[in-house]
């Protein structure tokens, strides 16, 4: 598949066809890295690291645990 390069302000832009965007799971606002590898422009989508609960809790210490706070009485369908 080919695409045209267009002028965008002082930069150049490439429009990514929807079919390709869907294959690599990107959308408007997605972050990508741009590299030159062997004379080729390589675009790679950034993927957020998915943490396990254990990884998230690894940094918890007794200094990081805060007391509970009251948020008042329930006003809707909250079930505490």
N, C-alpha and C positions, 0 to 999 in steps of 0.2 A: 504494500500500500504506500502511496506517496502523499505528501502534504506540501502545501506552499508556505513559504516564509513571508510574513507580513511585517510592516513597520508598526511599532507600538511605542509612541513617544520617541525617546532616544534609543530604544532597544528594538530588537527583532523578536517576533513571536511565531510560534508554530501552533496551529489549531490541532488538537488531538481528537480524532474521530470518536464518536460515542461508543462504537463497538470495541475499540481498543481500551477506552477508559473503563468500560464495564469489565473487560477481561482482567485488568490489573487493579480493579476496585478503587478507582480514583474518581473524584468529582471536583467541581469548582471549589477552590479553597484548600484542596489537598496539598501537602508539602511534598516536594521531590528534591532529590539531589541531582546536580548536573555535573558530569565529569567528562573529560576528554580521555579516551582510552584507545591507544593505537590509532590516533587521528580520527576517531569517531566520537560523536556526541552521544553520551549514554545518560538517559533519564531513568532514575530509580525512585519509586515511591517510598516515602518514609513510612514505616510501620511502628505504631506505638507498641512498646513492650507490654505484654500482658503479664501482670504479676499474680502470683498465687497468694492466698490468704497468709500463708506462712511467711512469704517474702515481705508482705505489707506489715506484718506484725513483728518482724525481726528488729525493727528500730524502736519498738515500744519499750520504755523503761518505766519505773515507778514515777519518775519525774514528769513523764509525758501523759500520765493518766490524770484526768481532771475530775473534780467532783460533779455529780449530777446536778442539773439545774431544773427548776420548775418552769414549765411553759404555760401554766394555767390549766383551767379545766378544759375538757374536750368540747368542741363546738360542732363537730360534724360526725363522721362515722369512724373517727380514730378509735383504734382498739389498743390500749396500752396495757 
